[in-house]
Amino acid sequence: MMRRHRLRRAHARAPRRGMRAAWLAAVLLGGAAAAHAQSADLVRAYQSFDTARAAGQDAQALQYGATALTLAQQENRSPEEQIQLLLALGGFAAQAQLDAAAVDYDQRALQLQQAQLGDDAPDLCATLAALAELHLRARRYAQAEPLLQRELAIERATYGARHENVLATLAKLRSLYLATGNRAALADVEAALQPAPAVAHQRGLPPRTGAGRYHAQNGYATVRVFYGTNRVRSGESRPALYYGKARGELQYGYLEVTIPQTHKRAELETQPAWNDFLFSVDDSALRRRYVLLEKVAPLTREAFVQALHQQIAGSQSKDAFVFVHGFNNSFEDAARRVAQLAYDLDFDGTPILYSWPSQGSATAYTADEAAVGVSGRRLAEFLETVVTQSGAQRVHLIAHSMGNRALIEALELYLCKHAPGERPPFGQIVFTAPDVDRDYFVDAFDTLRGAAQRLTLYASDSDYALRSSQFVHGAPRAGGAGDAVVRLAGLDTIDMSSVPADMLGHSYFAANGGAVYDLFRLLWRGDGPERRCSTREGGAMAVVWRFDVDLCQGGPLLEAGMLLKDLGDKARDHVLGQIAALTDPSQKQDWQLILDRLNGLLASDRHANEPGK
């Protein structure tokens, strides 16, 4: 039963559509995967595949892959491994334009998945989508339609009617019905694709009234983020494309991101990649529905320092946080994420982004590794400017995934330039899901220990992206949990394995309300894990904290925490006033949940302040 559960969880986070072909093939059939094989024959089959693939001998590579599959079946390898191998071979065959082989492998994978998980498991969606794409490519519309309809039904049941996966599948069906001339079905799909009307109320998170850093006007709020980047300008004037993928000199500026008033915390409402059905929607309507990068304003270094200093001086808090994004992030992706994080944290200080030249592609892992490897020194230079000239009293640092590599190098360089006895200006340093070699992280931590008021590591064994990175590198990652979890004195390691989040389980730090609440308490009060959401495991010198999802479910708790931060002792009276003024039973229920959470926080604070505590 346990194996069945882990298989379901892993495949639910498998990459979608075009990502799968190159990414899974490289991960599962690359040389590192051979290290996990149990027989010499299987090792040789993996290695032969990798050699043929690298030489561009696609047909021969598939023969070696078929041999590896036969051996895996003969050796009675786990269903999970056989499914991954089938999907990888299907993805490679599709990428090599060997569609007949791709269809065969994907159908066999689908049959095995159904036998293991059932007919309506979310894990089937990626395979259904891959098969449908192959049929669409060959204009076999009759075969593609039922696959897409089945995928749509599963996604709607799992994610809801407006999830990005649902909209993507609807767009595929729209193209299919346009090609086949099915007007009735086309009308139904287009009706489903129309943007949902903006609503003033969302279950569980009522609109804020009077409190909070960011206030909405005309249906959306604007978050200003200062940035540094070693990306080269693309020559495009559109904000989303202003910076490209190439490496360059350090540049500075600020950007603005709009957040819809109807924004649900821990979500990143994303405009669909297709625009043809949005012809009747104006810009203001888009701002009221999606998180949008609205403006990019490059500045000279001197103008940047002046503007940043002015921003911090005029803010309620003199803190700043610097966010360093991870793999597969464009400048736009990173800008939207840091703004969403600042908004959801109700951060009273100044958010800052450092963007290194990630290619923004799921198939460019090696290129991103090279780019982040040369970005640490640029980030160190940027941090020196922020720390010494911004006027910030404390600077918090948050890095995600591969961005932790740049942050660690930058911190080592920064600390080497300053006297050992000099008090570091860093408040919190948070390593989220670091795609960093575990042994390297442990060695580097000797330099970083004591560099901030608190150092925190978010780790998870439900992080599919990091498990794949471990396959690629043949070594555990610092962001993994389980037996290889990092245990170090001076580091709060939080095991986030139980936190549900995105499909890859990799962005949980910003995609789950409970995780955002944990980060909120860390930046607001500097609370230790025991005062946030975690229970202690391990001895005095080798502690790991396990995140309790039942204790911190986000939603009402996050809202209660922010009201407590903004209103202090008046927060309870504020919530009681909201409840008394409402007539809608559902809204009263929402606010009652917030009141219950607020009472719990107030009781916890009173207990913590008792003598002897």
N, C-alpha and C positions, 0 to 999 in steps of 0.2 A: 504493500500500500504506500509506503514511504517513497519507493522508487517511482511509482506512478505519479505522485505529487510533484516530485522534483522534475520529472520529464515535462509535465504540464507547464510548470513555471518557467523552465528554460526556453521552451519553444514559443511561449507567449510573447517573449521578448525578442524573437528572431527578427532580423532586418527585413524590411518590406521591399517588394518589387525589385527595382534595378540594383539596389544595394546588394542583394543576396548573391548574385552571380559571382562578382569579383571578390567580395569580402569573404563569404563562407568558403569559397574554393581556396583562397589564399590561406585562410586560417586553418581549415581542417585537413587540407591536402599538402600543405607546405612541409618543408623539412622538419620543422619543430614538432609537427603532429606525429612523425615517425617515432619520436622518443617515447611515445605513450603506447606503442604497439607491443604485443607480448611475444610474437614469434618473429624469427628472422625473415621468413618469407614475406610477412606483412610489412616489415620494415623495408625490405627491398622494393616491394610494390609501391609503397609511398614514395620512396626516394626516386624510383624510376619515373613515376608520374611527375614529380617535381622537376626532374631534369628535362623530360620531354616538354613539359609546359613552358619552362624557361627558354627552350630552344624554338618555341613556336610550332612544335610538332603536335598539333591538336588531336588528330585522329589516333596517333600512337599513345598520347597521354591518356586518352579515354580508354584505350585497351588496358593500360596499366591500372587505371582506376577501376575498371571492371574486374580485374584480377584481385585488387585489394578488397573489393566488395565481396567477391566469392570467398576469399579467405576469411573475412570478418564473419560471414555467415557460417562457414565451416567451424570456426573457432567459437561459435555461439557468443559473439560479442553482444553487448547489451542492446536492446531495442533503440535506446537513445543514440548510441554510436552509429548503428546502422541507418537510422533516419537522417542523422547529420551527414553521413557519407553519401546517401542517396541525393539529398538536397544539394550537397556540394557538387556532385557530379552533374546533376541537372543544371545547376547554375553555370558550371564551366562549359557544358555542351551548348547551352543557350548563348553564352558569350562568344563561343567559337562558331556560331551560326549552324550548329549541327542539331537542328530542331527536332528531328525524329528521335534521336537519342535523348534529348532533353525532356521531351514529352514522356518517354518511357520511364526515365528515372523519377520524374516528378509524380507520375501516377503511382509508381511503386511506393514512393515515400508517403503519398496520401493514404494509400491502403493500410500501410503499417501504422501511421498516425491514428487513423480511425480505429484500428483494432486496439490500440493502446489507450486512447483518450475518449472515444465516442465520436458521434457524428456532428456534434455542435460545439466542439471545443474551439476557443479562440485561436489555439495553436495552428489550426488548419488554414487560417486565412492567408498566410504568406504563401503556402503551397497552392491554394486555389488561385490566388492572384497570379502566380508564376505560370501555371497552366493556362489560364485565360489569356495572358499576354502572348504566349506561344501561338495559341489559336488565332488571336487577333492579328498577329504578324502575318499569318498565312491566310487571312481573311476567311477563316472557318468560323463564321459568326454564330452558326447554330450550336457549335460545341462550346464557344466562349460564353454565350449568354447564361446558361444554367450555372456555370461555375461562378460568374460574377454575382448572380442573384443569390446563390448560396452564401458566398462571402458577405454580401450585403446583409443578409438576414442574421448571420452570426455577429457581425460588427454592431448592428443596431441593438441587438439583445445585450451585447457586452458593454458597449460604450455610450449608447444613446444616439438620438437622431442627428445631432449636430457635430459629432466628433469628426476630426480631420480625416480619419480612416474611412468613415462612412461617406463623407463628401468626395473623397478621392475615388471610391468605388462607383458612386453615382456618376461622376464625371466620365469614367470609363464606359459605363452603360449608355450615357448620353452620346458619346462618339459612336458606339455600336449601333444605336438606333438611328442616328443620322445616316450612317453608311447603309443600313438596310431599308431605310424609308418607313420604319414603323412609327407612324405619327402618334398613335394612341399611347404607346409606351413612352415615346419621347416627351409627350406632354406631361405624363406622370413624373418622369425623372426631373424635368425642368422645374416643375412645381416644388419638388423636394429640395432642389438645389437653391431655390431662392433664399437669400439671407433671412434669418429669423428676425422678427421685429424686436427692437430693443425693449427690454423690460426694466422696470424700476426696482424690482425685488427678486432676489434669488434665495431659494430655500437654504436656511442655515447661516447665511451671511447677509443680514439686512444692510441697506445703505447706511454709511456712517453719517452722523449728524453733528457737525460742529467740531469734532475732534479729528486729529490726524494731521500729518504734514502736508499731504497733497489734496487739494480741493478741486472738484470737477466743475467745469463751466461748459455749457452747450453739450453736455453728455460725455465729456472726457476730461481727464487731468493730463498735465504735461510734466514730465520728469526730465530735468536737465542733468546730464552726466558729462563730466570732464574726462578726457581720454588722452592716452599716449599710444602710439603704434609705430611699429617698424614695417608697416605695409607701404607699398608705393601707391600713389593716387592713380586711379584708373583712367582719368580724363573724362569720366562720366559726371554729369552734374546731379543726377538723381541720387538722393541720400543712400538708398539701398545699395548702389553700385559705386559709391564715391571712392572707396578703397578696394584695391584688387588683391591678388594672391602673391604678387612678387615681393621680395624683400627689399628694404631700402633703409634710409636713415631714419632716425627717431623723429617723429612728428607729433604735434600737439594740437588740441582744440577742445571744443565741447560739442555735444549733440543733444537733441531733444527727441524724446519718445512719448507718444500719446498712449494713455491707458484708458479704456472705456469705463464709464461709470458703472456699467454692469459687470465689470471684471470680477471673476471669481478667484480668490487668492489661491496661489500655488498652481495656477494654470497660465499658459502663455497663448492667448487667443491669437491664432495665426491666420492671416488672409490666405485663401486658397491660391495655389500656384497658377491655376487657370483663371482667366479674367473675362472670358467671353460671355458668361451669363450674368456678369455684374455691370453690364453697360448702362443700366438705369440707376445705378447707385452712385451718388456723388461723394466727394472726399469727406465731407462732414459725417455722412452716414457710415463710412468705413471707420472713421475715428471712434465712432460710438459702438463699434463691434469688435475691432481688432487692436492688438498692440502693434503700433506702427512706428518705424523710424521716420521721423518727420523732417529732421534738419541735421546737417553736419556743417559745423563752422570751424574750419582750420585756423589756427593762430600761430604766430611766432612764439618761440619759447618765452620771451619777455612778456608778451601779451597774455599768454596762457597763465604765467605765474601771477600776474596782476589780477586777471579775472578770477582765478581760483582763490586767491587770497581774499578778494572782495566777497565771493560767494560764502566762504567759510566764516568770515567776520560777521556776515549778516544772518547766519543760520542759528537756530536755537541751540544746536549742539556744535561744538568745535571739533567733533570727530569727523573722520573721513574713512571710507573703506575703499580699497583697491581690489577689483575683481579681475582675475586672469582666467580666460576661458580655456576650453580644452580642444580636443581633436574634432575635426569636421565642423568647424564654425566659421562662417563668413563674418565680416565686420558687422553686417546687419544682424546676424544671429546673436552675436555677443552683445551688441548694443541693446537689443530688445530684452535679452535675458537679464542684464545688469539693471535695467530700468524696472523690469518686473520685480526683481529681488528687492530693490530699494523701496518700491511702492508697497510690496507685501510685508516688508519688515517695518514699515512706517518709520524709516530711518531719518532721524532729525538732523543728521549731519550731511555730508556731501559725498555722493557716490562717484567713483572714478573707475574707468575701464582701462586695462592694458590689453591691447589686441595684437597678437603676433600673427604672422602671415600663414595661417592655416589655409589649406586649399578649399575648405568648405565642401569636401566630397568624401563620401564613405569609402571610396576606392583609392584614396590618396594617403593611406596610413604612412607609408615610407617617406613620402614627401613632407608630411607634417612632422615626422620625427626629425628630419633634417632641419626644418624651419625652426622648430622649438629649440633645437640644440644650439642655434646661433642667436637666440633671442634673449637668453638670460642676461647677457651683458647690457643689452639695451634696456631691459627692465630694471637692472640695477641702477643705471643712470637716471631712469625715470623716477625710481623711488627716492633717490638722493634729492632730486628737485622737489618732489612732493613733501618729503620729510623736512627739509631745511628751509623751504621758501614759501610754503602754502599757508603757514600760520595755524595749521591743525595741531591741536593739543595731543591727540592720539590718532594713529593710523592703523586701522585693521586691515588684514590681508586675507583674501579668500581666493583659493585657486581650485580649479576643477580639472580632473582627468589629466591629460597630458600637459596642461598648463602648470601643473605642480613641478614639472622638471625645470621650467624657466624660473619659477618662484624660488625653488631651492637654490639654484645657482646664483640668482640675484641676491638672496639673503646672505649666502656665504661671502660673496664679493663685498656686500655692504658692511657686514660685520668685520671683515678683515681690514677695512679702511678706518674703522673707528676703534678707539682705545677699549681694551677689555673691561675696564671699570665704568665706561660711559653707559648711562642708563638708556637702553633702547627705547625709541619712541612708539613701539608697536603695542597696541592694546591686545587684540586677539589675532592669532594666526590660525587659519582653518584650512586644512588639507582635505578637500572633498573628493572621494573616489579617485585617489591619485594613481594614474597609470605610470607608475615609477617602479623600477626594480626594487623588490623588498630589501635586499641586502644593501643596496646603495642608499635607500632611505634611512636604514638603521645606522649606517656609517655617518651619513651627513647629519643626522640628528645630534650627534655629539657637538657639532658646531652651533646648531640652532637652539639647543637647550638653554632656556633662560632669556631668549631673544624677545619674549613678549610676556604680558601678564599671564596668559594661558595659551597653550598650544593644543589644538584639537585635531583629531584624525577621524573622519567619517569613513567607515569600511563596510563592506557587505559581501556575503557569499551568494547573493541573488543578482549580482551585477554581471549580466551576460557579456557586456563589452569587455570587462576586465578579465573574465575567464577566457575569452577569445585572445586577448593580448597575451595572457599567460601561455596559451598554445603557441602563439607566434614566437615568443621570446624564450620559451622553455624554462621559465622561472616565475615564481609567484610575484604578484604585484602588491605594492604597499596598500592599495585600496581593497584588497581581498580580506575576507574574514576566515572563519573555520580554523583549521589546525595551524595555518600560517599567519594568523592575525598578528599584527605588530603590538608587542607589549614592551613599553619603555617607561622608565621613571621620568616624570616631567612631561608626559604626553597623555592627554585624555583620549583614548581610543574608544569610539562609540560604534558598536556593532549595530548597523542599520538593516540587517538582513530581512527583518520582518516588515519593512516599510514598503507598501505598494506604490509604484510610480509609473514611469514611462515604459514603453515596450522593451527597451534594453536594460531597464533597471539601473540606469547609469546617472540620471539627473534627479535622483530622489531628493537631493538637498534643497531644490527649488520647486519640485513638482509634487510635493506632498505637504498638506497643511500642518501636520504634526512636526515634520522635519523643519519647516519654516519657523514654527513656534520655537523649536529648540534653538535655532540660530538666532531668533529674535531675542530670547532671554540671554543668550551668550553675549550679544553685542550691546544690549540695553544695560544689563546689570553685571555682566561678567560672571554669572552664576556657574558653579560647578555642575557636573552632570547629575549629581544627586538632588539638585534643586531644580532640575529641568524635567527630563523625561526618562531617565535611565536608572537601572538597578546595577549594583556592583557585582562583579565576578572576579575571582582571583585573589592572590595575596596582596600584601601591602605594597610591594615593589613591582608587581606585575599585573596591574589592574586593567581589566577591560570592562566597559560599561555596555549593557545590552539595552537598546532602545525599546521602550514599552509602548506599543501602538495603542493599547487600550487606555493607557494613561494619557497619551497625547494624540488625540484624533484630529487635531487641527480645528478648522471651522469655528464653532463657538468658542473654543479655548483660545484660539489665536485672537479673535475679536475681543474676548474678555481681557487678555493680556495687554492689548493695545489701548483699550479704554482705561485700564489701570495705569499704564504709563502716562497717558495724556491727561487724565483727570484725577489721578490719585484717590484721596479719600472720598471725592465726589462721584466716583465712577458708579457706585451702587445706586445712589440717588438718581443718577442719569438713566440707568437701565430701568429702574422702577417707574420713572416718568415716561419712558418710551412704552412700557407695557400698559400703563394706565391710559395712554393717549390712543392706543391702537384699537380698532374694531375688528380687523381681519383675524380670525382665529389662528391661521397658519403663521402670521407674523408674530402674534402673541407667543405662540409656541417657540418660534425661533429665539425671540428675546428671552424667554424663560430659560432656554438652554444656556444662553450667554450668562444669565444671572446665576444659574447653578454653578457654572464654571468660575465665575467671578467670586462667588462666595467661597469656593474651594481655594482659590488663590489668596484671598484675604485671610482665611484661616491658616493657610500655610505660612504666610508672612508673620502672623501673630505668633505662631508656634516657633518660628525661627528666631524671633526677637525676645523670646522668654529668657530669663536669666539662666545661664548654664548651657544655652544652645549655641 
